[in-house]
Structure formats: C-alpha cells, structure tokens
C-alpha cells in the first residue's frame, strides 16, 4: 500500500525548527518535500550545534527525508523556478517574517493565481492580525508571551523558567502540520485550495488550554507551584527515580498496598482526594520516605502488579536502551551515507494499512537542485548557466 501522503508535493520555504519539523512530519507520511534554500548558505539550522565530525543533530532531526534545492529568490531566473515548482505543487509552507514572500512576489494571492488548488501555509510568531503581526519571533519569545514561563515557575513573583527543547517550536510545528493536513482533507472533500495561518502564540495557547481556561474562569493566578504527591517523581534507595500517576480514586489504595503503606489508605490526612490535596506537603514527604526504603525495580514491580500507572525516570542513555522505544519504531535505525550505525527518532504513530516511514537522511545543501530542474523541463545547458550565474 502507498504511504498516506504519497503523491503530495510540498514546497518547503521553512527554516530553523518549527517549520522544518512540520514538513518532516509530512515527509514521514510519504509527501515529497522540496526544501528551498539560499545558495551558499542554506537553512541556518544546518550549522546549529554541528559537531567536529560534521554531524548536525539539529538539521538531521528536522530535515531528514527531504530534497534540497538552492535558489536565489531575488533573481528573475530564481522566481521563474519557484513559479514552475508552485504550478504543480499541493502545498507551500513558510515561516519567514510575515510579508517577506509577498515582497518577493510569492505571496498567497500571486501563488493562487498560478495554482488555485494550492494549500498556502504560514507559521508566524503572533498570528495574521493585530499590531504584533509583522514582528519577528523565536521560541523563547512565544514561551514568554503565552504565560508558560511564569506558569511553569509557579506564578507571578517567581523568576521565569525557560522550557527546553524549543517547546513553542515543537508544539507549533505539530499544529502547523495538523493545519496543513486539515486543509488537504478540505481540498479533497470540497475542491478548494486555501491559505492556512498558524502561529507559535496560538500553539502555546492551545498547549496550555487547561491552565489558561482555569484562569479565564476564576481570574486568579497561581501563587505557588503546586506539587501533587500522587502525580510526582520519587527517588528510591538505589538513587534511581520513578514516577507515579494516580489521578483516579481506585488507584489510591492500590498505590498504598504496592509501597507497603496500607496505613495511608485510612489515615484521615490521606483517605480521600480532598484530604490528600489539603495535606499535600505532608503526604509528599511520607511517600518520599516510603520509596527510599527500596530500590526502583522493586517498587516498579510492585506498582505494575497492582496496576498503578508508573514508570522509570530515564536519562537519554537509558531511554535509548529501552526496547519499548525500538519495538514500536519510536527510535529506529536509518542508513546514512556519512555516518554508519545511524539512529534516529522514528515515526510517533502507526497506520495499519498505509504506514508512513522515514524517507532518508537530511540532504546535503542543494543535493537535488539539478534533478528537480530536469523534472521541470530545464536542460543541462540552462542548468549550467544558472549555476554559473549564482541563481542556484
């Protein structure tokens, strides 16, 4: 069976993190993603954190499986190439500062004239309307403006906490890909191309929907960082950590049995959810002392036997050695021309009839330029002239 997005062509103007991760998600599902880069430099993400051996984890993770072409967007010949690509593309995706592609003649209205069925997808910092629209943004800016830094710190009065991994970029990329998929379904059902606007600000708002919804209802900021003692990590006697996730009343007595603290089942300070909330500090200490009485594996065995949601707290090394990630394809091996025994983060979901798969490693800068131009009808003489003039 073909992959879900086989036959879908994506023209990818995105760079850095949030756009490239969105397009790599589409590539994993079979889309042909043509990454358009600047001649000589390419996506700035190619150099972020590059090691002495030339390996760039940032770029490999975000741009695997794509085809790279180099085009000078500001030249008439380069504009001609882009227009030729757009004519038979399904999706155009970009995360430049708003207005840049418009200024080069590649805005939505111009591209829609070339291809009325085109999905033209934009990921900005602050959305398509309002006085902030044309401002530049990065992940840290969106984390700050969305309330996430203060919320993570425990409320106003605390120092802001930057959440790692490019959180706004990553969740923004998932919303970006989701929006494109929604537009593709709409085109399939209703026959319309359209412009798709997403933003990091919007993505961070939906990520925090629970906390923001609570504030919008009661208009009361948290003043401390509440720790739920039954939904928390704990250290064990061997120095290793585990997590427990007890949110339903049926699991509370099972937890107490698993950690050999049946007394907590009936103690008035912990007998019901309200008591456990009101005495959270005391209960957190009681559970911490209990877990320190045995090694991690003992407690995990006990917790699993009693059907209590739990798991180990792993380092990346431990995570990478956990078979559960590999057997589900969440981590995978991938052939790479420059790095033997190459391992990657895999596809995070599975389709029984039309599975996706990683389409290859990240491309070298401009690796597919000539091949793409040949597909567009350019001959070798024209390609050589474009190369000599610096257009590609």
C-alpha positions as CSV (number, residue, x, y, z in Angstrom):
1,X,0.0,0.0,0.0
2,X,1.2,3.6,-0.7
3,X,2.0,5.9,2.2
4,X,-0.8,8.3,3.2
5,X,0.7,11.3,1.5
6,X,2.3,9.7,-1.4
7,X,1.9,11.9,-4.5
8,X,1.6,15.1,-2.4
9,X,4.3,17.7,-3.2
10,X,5.3,20.2,-0.6
11,X,7.4,23.3,-1.4
12,X,9.2,24.0,1.8
13,X,10.5,27.5,2.5
14,X,10.7,26.9,6.2
15,X,13.9,27.2,8.2
16,X,15.2,26.7,11.8
17,X,12.9,24.5,13.8
18,X,9.1,24.9,13.9
19,X,8.6,24.8,10.1
20,X,11.1,22.1,9.3
21,X,9.7,19.8,12.0
22,X,6.2,20.3,10.5
23,X,7.4,19.4,7.0
24,X,9.4,16.4,8.2
25,X,6.2,15.0,9.7
26,X,4.6,15.3,6.3
27,X,7.7,13.7,4.7
28,X,7.4,10.7,7.1
29,X,3.9,10.2,5.8
30,X,5.1,10.0,2.2
31,X,5.0,13.6,0.9
32,X,7.7,14.7,-1.4
33,X,9.1,17.7,0.4
34,X,11.3,20.1,-1.7
35,X,13.3,22.3,0.6
36,X,14.2,25.6,-1.0
37,X,17.4,27.1,0.4
38,X,19.6,30.0,-0.3
39,X,22.7,29.3,-2.4
40,X,25.9,29.0,-0.5
41,X,24.3,29.3,3.0
42,X,21.1,27.3,3.1
43,X,18.9,26.9,6.2
44,X,20.8,28.4,9.2
45,X,19.8,25.3,11.1
46,X,22.5,23.4,9.1
47,X,25.1,24.9,11.4
48,X,23.4,24.9,14.8
49,X,25.3,22.6,17.1
50,X,27.4,21.0,14.4
51,X,30.0,18.6,15.8
52,X,33.6,18.2,14.8
53,X,32.7,15.2,12.6
54,X,30.3,17.4,10.6
55,X,27.2,15.9,12.1
56,X,24.4,18.4,12.9
57,X,21.7,16.7,15.1
58,X,19.5,19.8,14.8
59,X,19.4,19.6,11.0
60,X,19.3,15.8,10.7
61,X,16.3,15.6,13.1
62,X,14.3,18.4,11.4
63,X,15.1,17.8,7.7
64,X,15.6,14.1,7.1
65,X,13.9,12.7,4.0
66,X,13.6,16.0,2.1
67,X,15.0,17.1,-1.2
68,X,17.2,20.2,-1.1
69,X,17.4,22.7,-3.9
70,X,19.2,26.1,-3.9
71,X,17.5,29.1,-5.5
72,X,18.2,32.8,-5.3
73,X,14.6,34.0,-4.7
74,X,15.5,37.6,-5.6
75,X,16.6,36.9,-9.1
76,X,14.2,36.8,-12.1
77,X,15.5,33.3,-13.1
78,X,15.0,32.1,-9.5
79,X,11.5,33.5,-9.4
80,X,10.8,31.6,-12.7
81,X,12.0,28.3,-10.9
82,X,9.7,28.9,-8.0
83,X,6.7,29.6,-10.1
84,X,7.3,26.4,-12.1
85,X,7.5,24.5,-8.8
86,X,4.3,26.0,-7.5
87,X,2.3,25.3,-10.6
88,X,2.1,21.6,-9.8
89,X,2.6,21.7,-6.0
90,X,0.0,20.7,-3.5
91,X,1.3,22.7,-0.5
92,X,3.6,25.7,0.0
93,X,4.8,26.2,3.6
94,X,6.8,29.1,5.0
95,X,7.8,30.6,8.4
96,X,9.6,33.8,7.3
97,X,8.8,37.1,9.0
98,X,5.3,38.0,7.6
99,X,5.4,39.8,4.3
100,X,8.8,38.6,3.1
101,X,7.5,36.2,0.4
102,X,4.9,38.8,-0.6
103,X,7.7,41.3,-1.2
104,X,9.4,38.8,-3.5
105,X,6.3,38.2,-5.5
106,X,5.4,34.8,-3.9
107,X,2.5,35.9,-1.6
108,X,-0.7,33.9,-1.4
109,X,-2.7,35.9,-4.0
110,X,0.1,35.6,-6.6
111,X,0.6,31.9,-5.9
112,X,-3.2,31.2,-6.0
113,X,-3.3,32.7,-9.5
114,X,-0.7,30.1,-10.6
115,X,-2.4,27.2,-8.7
116,X,-5.9,27.7,-7.4
117,X,-5.7,24.3,-5.6
118,X,-2.6,25.2,-3.6
119,X,-2.6,25.0,0.2
120,X,-0.5,28.0,1.2
121,X,0.5,27.5,4.8
122,X,2.1,30.2,7.0
123,X,3.5,29.8,10.5
124,X,4.2,33.2,12.1
125,X,5.1,34.3,15.6
126,X,1.9,36.2,16.6
127,X,-0.9,35.4,14.1
128,X,-2.2,37.1,11.0
129,X,-4.0,40.1,12.7
130,X,-3.2,42.8,15.2
131,X,-0.3,45.2,15.8
132,X,2.1,42.4,16.6
133,X,1.6,40.6,13.2
134,X,4.8,41.8,11.4
135,X,7.1,41.3,14.4
136,X,9.8,38.6,14.2
137,X,9.8,35.9,16.9
138,X,11.6,32.8,18.1
139,X,10.6,30.1,20.5
140,X,11.7,31.9,23.7
141,X,9.5,34.9,22.8
142,X,6.4,32.7,22.4
143,X,7.1,30.9,25.7
144,X,7.3,34.3,27.4
145,X,4.3,36.0,26.0
146,X,2.0,32.9,26.4
147,X,2.3,32.8,30.1
148,X,4.2,29.5,30.0
149,X,7.4,30.8,31.7
150,X,5.6,32.2,34.7
151,X,3.1,29.3,34.9
152,X,6.0,26.8,34.9
153,X,7.7,28.8,37.7
154,X,4.6,28.7,39.9
155,X,3.0,32.1,39.2
156,X,3.8,35.8,39.4
157,X,6.7,36.7,41.7
158,X,8.8,33.8,40.6
159,X,11.7,34.0,38.1
160,X,10.6,32.9,34.6
161,X,11.5,29.4,33.6
162,X,12.6,28.6,30.0
163,X,11.2,25.2,29.0
164,X,13.8,23.3,26.9
165,X,13.7,21.5,23.5
166,X,12.3,24.6,21.8
167,X,8.8,23.8,23.2
168,X,7.0,26.6,21.3
169,X,8.8,25.5,18.1
170,X,7.9,21.8,18.6
171,X,4.2,22.2,19.5
172,X,4.0,25.0,16.9
173,X,5.2,22.5,14.3
174,X,2.6,19.9,15.2
175,X,-0.2,22.5,15.0
176,X,1.3,23.6,11.6
177,X,1.3,20.1,10.2
178,X,-2.2,19.4,11.6
179,X,-3.5,22.6,9.9
180,X,-2.0,21.5,6.6
181,X,-3.5,18.1,6.9
182,X,-6.9,19.6,7.7
183,X,-6.6,21.8,4.6
184,X,-5.7,18.8,2.4
185,X,-8.8,16.9,3.7
186,X,-10.9,20.0,2.9
187,X,-9.5,20.2,-0.6
188,X,-10.2,16.5,-1.1
189,X,-13.8,16.9,0.1
190,X,-14.7,20.4,-1.1
191,X,-12.3,21.0,-4.0
192,X,-10.8,24.2,-2.6
193,X,-7.3,25.4,-2.1
194,X,-6.8,28.0,0.7
195,X,-4.4,29.9,2.9
196,X,-3.6,28.4,6.3
197,X,-2.4,30.7,9.1
198,X,-0.9,29.2,12.2
199,X,1.4,30.8,14.9
200,X,3.6,29.9,17.8
201,X,1.5,32.1,20.0
202,X,-1.6,30.2,19.1
203,X,0.1,26.9,19.5
204,X,1.3,27.8,23.0
205,X,-2.2,28.9,24.0
206,X,-3.7,25.6,23.0
207,X,-0.9,23.7,24.7
208,X,-1.8,25.3,28.0
209,X,-5.5,25.2,27.5
210,X,-6.2,23.6,30.8
211,X,-4.3,26.2,32.9
212,X,-5.4,29.1,30.8
213,X,-9.1,28.0,30.9
214,X,-8.9,27.9,34.7
215,X,-7.5,31.4,34.8
216,X,-10.1,32.7,32.4
217,X,-12.9,31.4,34.6
218,X,-11.6,32.4,38.1
219,X,-9.2,35.2,37.1
220,X,-6.8,34.0,39.8
221,X,-3.1,33.5,39.1
222,X,-1.3,30.6,40.9
223,X,0.9,31.9,43.7
224,X,3.0,28.7,44.3
225,X,4.0,25.8,42.2
226,X,1.7,23.0,43.5
227,X,3.1,19.5,43.5
228,X,0.6,16.7,43.5
229,X,2.1,14.0,45.7
230,X,0.3,11.2,43.8
231,X,1.4,12.5,40.4
232,X,5.1,13.0,41.0
233,X,8.7,11.6,40.7
234,X,10.3,9.9,43.6
235,X,13.9,8.8,44.4
236,X,14.5,5.2,45.5
237,X,17.1,3.6,47.8
238,X,19.5,2.9,44.9
239,X,19.5,6.6,43.8
240,X,17.3,5.9,40.8
241,X,14.0,7.7,40.2
242,X,10.5,6.7,39.2
243,X,7.2,8.3,38.5
244,X,3.7,7.5,39.7
245,X,0.5,8.8,38.1
246,X,-2.5,8.3,40.4
247,X,-5.5,10.5,39.5
248,X,-8.5,8.2,40.0
249,X,-9.7,7.1,43.5
250,X,-9.4,3.4,42.6
251,X,-5.6,3.6,42.3
252,X,-5.0,5.2,45.7
253,X,-5.4,2.1,47.9
254,X,-3.5,0.1,45.2
255,X,-0.6,2.5,45.5
256,X,-0.6,2.2,49.2
257,X,-0.5,-1.6,49.0
258,X,2.3,-1.5,46.4
259,X,4.6,0.6,48.6
260,X,3.7,-1.2,51.8
261,X,1.9,1.7,53.3
262,X,-1.6,0.4,53.9
263,X,-1.9,2.8,56.9
264,X,-2.3,5.7,54.4
265,X,-5.5,4.2,53.0
266,X,-7.4,5.1,56.1
267,X,-5.3,8.0,57.6
268,X,-7.7,11.0,57.8
269,X,-5.0,13.1,56.2
270,X,-4.9,11.0,53.0
271,X,-8.1,8.9,53.0
272,X,-9.8,10.9,50.2
273,X,-8.7,13.2,47.4
274,X,-9.6,16.4,49.2
275,X,-7.5,15.3,52.3
276,X,-4.6,14.4,50.1
277,X,-4.8,17.9,48.4
278,X,-5.0,19.7,51.7
279,X,-2.2,17.8,53.2
280,X,0.0,17.6,50.1
281,X,3.2,18.6,51.8
282,X,2.9,16.0,54.5
283,X,1.9,13.3,52.0
284,X,4.7,14.2,49.6
285,X,7.2,13.6,52.4
286,X,5.6,10.3,53.5
287,X,5.7,8.9,50.0
288,X,9.3,10.1,49.6
289,X,10.4,8.3,52.7
290,X,8.5,5.2,51.7
291,X,10.1,5.0,48.2
292,X,13.6,5.5,49.8
293,X,13.1,2.1,51.6
294,X,13.6,0.1,48.5
295,X,15.3,0.0,45.0
296,X,13.5,1.3,42.0
297,X,12.9,-2.1,40.3
298,X,11.2,-3.5,43.4
299,X,8.7,-0.6,43.5
300,X,8.1,-0.7,39.8
301,X,7.4,-4.5,40.0
302,X,5.0,-3.9,42.9
303,X,3.3,-1.0,41.2
304,X,2.8,-2.8,37.9
305,X,1.5,-5.9,39.8
306,X,-1.1,-3.6,41.4
307,X,-2.0,-1.9,38.1
308,X,-0.7,1.5,39.3
309,X,0.4,3.8,36.4
310,X,4.2,4.2,36.9
311,X,7.5,4.2,35.1
312,X,11.2,4.8,35.5
313,X,12.8,8.2,35.1
314,X,15.4,7.7,32.4
315,X,18.4,9.5,31.1
316,X,18.8,9.7,27.3
317,X,21.2,6.8,27.6
318,X,18.7,4.7,29.5
319,X,15.9,5.7,27.2
320,X,17.9,4.7,24.1
321,X,18.5,1.3,25.6
322,X,14.8,0.7,26.4
323,X,13.4,-1.9,24.0
324,X,9.9,-0.5,24.2
325,X,11.0,2.5,22.1
326,X,12.6,0.3,19.4
327,X,9.9,-2.3,19.1
328,X,7.3,0.5,18.4
329,X,9.5,2.3,16.0
330,X,9.8,5.4,18.2
331,X,13.5,5.0,17.8
332,X,14.9,3.5,14.6
333,X,18.0,2.8,12.5
334,X,18.5,4.6,9.2
335,X,21.2,4.2,6.6
336,X,23.3,7.3,6.2
337,X,26.0,7.9,3.6
338,X,28.4,9.5,6.1
339,X,27.6,8.0,9.4
340,X,27.4,4.3,9.9
341,X,25.0,2.8,12.5
342,X,22.9,5.9,12.3
343,X,20.0,6.0,14.7
344,X,17.0,8.5,14.6
345,X,13.8,9.4,16.3
346,X,11.1,7.4,14.5
347,X,7.6,8.0,13.4
348,X,5.4,8.5,16.5
349,X,2.3,6.7,15.3
350,X,1.3,3.7,13.2
351,X,-1.2,3.2,10.4
352,X,-2.2,-0.4,9.8
353,X,-3.0,-0.1,6.1
354,X,-1.0,2.9,4.8
355,X,2.1,3.2,7.1
356,X,4.5,6.0,6.9
357,X,8.3,5.7,7.1
358,X,11.4,7.8,7.3
359,X,12.3,8.7,3.7
360,X,16.0,9.1,4.2
361,X,18.6,11.2,6.0
362,X,18.8,15.0,5.7
363,X,20.0,16.2,2.3
364,X,23.3,18.0,1.5
365,X,22.7,21.6,0.6
366,X,21.4,21.7,-3.0
367,X,21.7,18.0,-3.4
368,X,18.6,17.7,-5.6
369,X,18.7,21.0,-7.5
370,X,19.7,19.6,-10.9
371,X,17.4,16.7,-10.6
372,X,14.5,18.9,-9.7
373,X,15.2,21.3,-12.5
374,X,15.4,18.4,-15.0
375,X,12.0,17.3,-13.8
376,X,10.7,20.9,-14.5
377,X,11.9,20.7,-18.1
378,X,15.2,22.6,-17.8
379,X,18.1,21.2,-20.0
380,X,21.7,20.9,-18.9
381,X,22.9,24.0,-20.7
382,X,20.3,26.1,-18.9
383,X,21.1,24.5,-15.6
384,X,24.9,25.1,-16.1
385,X,24.1,28.8,-16.9
386,X,22.0,29.2,-13.8
387,X,24.9,27.6,-11.7
388,X,27.5,29.9,-13.2
389,X,25.3,33.0,-12.5
390,X,24.7,32.1,-8.9
391,X,21.0,31.6,-9.3
392,X,21.2,28.0,-8.0
